[in-house]
Amino acid sequence: MTEIAVTLCTFRRPEVVQTLQSLFDQSLPETVRLRIIVVDNDDTPSGRAAVEAAGQDAPWPVTYLHAPARNISIARNAGLSAAGDAEWIAFLDDDEIADPDWLGRILSCARQTGADAVFGPAIAEYDENAPSWMRARDYHSNHPVRNGGNVITGHTCNSILRWRNTEWRDCRFDLSRGQSGGEDTAYFLTLYRRGARFAICPEAIVREPVSPARLSFAWIARRKYRSGQSFAASASGLSQCLRLTVTSGGKAGICAVAALLSLPVEEKRNFWALRGIMHMGVMAGLLNLGQAAHYGRADEAS
């Protein structure tokens, strides 16, 4: 019997009920058993009633935990501890809908490749109010990537991690990143450096309806800057940090020029501006500049 602990953190999102239903609807072999762990990071246990009601007639046990502090790393660590001796831990977000074959596909990929963690895409679903320039570039989807041909880190919006009897059972999410974000990038990078090997499964899909609060240039800019800061953690050693600082600065300058030359064309202008902001975030991360708090904002909880 293969036991998977599915963990998701929630913060004032009623959509978590739909996320849970998509987990109840998973098509899985009889040899796979799930435990679903929902960790509420709100100051008060605001999600308890909805989660426990959804779990009453569920095909799998649903555990509700309250881990307050508006620090997502605290909630993620509570989920790791609650996973106990599960063979695998699966992660997704509380506003995502997993395809019925999601978990089966990502587990199969892990077994076939021998990977310790597998990452899949989180596909954004826009409504008719989304700007055309945003739809064209699909800024809200999250696709796992390779770096120099290797997968060196990943995300918790769609992933599975080998857990039982592993060397990283003691690893936890960085509390200092629990409000700024990027804690999952740093976590998986730490595991990679401890010997974990990763793979990508494009067919293991979860879908995320994009809320109106996120349909702005400013929201995407904050995320791009933060992702740049998170990427900076992949640099190790003084020479590599200096090289990345210089190249990021040069790329930011090129992007600024390209944005100015593209002023009349909204899609191109925004593309180059946001790309430049990401490179500025890389420089900020390398220079250890402080990260703004994103988690717990009104537009993050909607």
MOSULCOR-V170998 format. One record per run of one state. SS is the DSSP state (@ for helix, = for strand, . for the rest). FROM is the first residue (numbers start at 1). TO is the last residue. If there is no record, write none. Layout:
ss: {SS/SS}
from: {FROM/FROM}
to: {TO/TO}
//
This chain:
ss: {./=/./@/./=/./@/./=/./@/./=/./=/./@/./=/./=/./@/./=/./=/./=/./=/./@/./@/./=/./=/./@/./@/./@/./@/.}
from: {1/2/11/16/25/32/41/48/55/61/67/72/84/88/93/96/99/102/114/117/120/122/126/132/138/142/143/147/148/150/151/158/163/175/178/183/194/198/201/206/210/212/215/217/235/238/262/266/287}
to: {1/10/15/24/31/40/47/54/60/66/71/83/87/92/95/98/101/113/116/119/121/125/131/137/141/142/146/147/149/150/157/162/174/177/182/193/197/200/205/209/211/214/216/234/237/261/265/286/302}
//
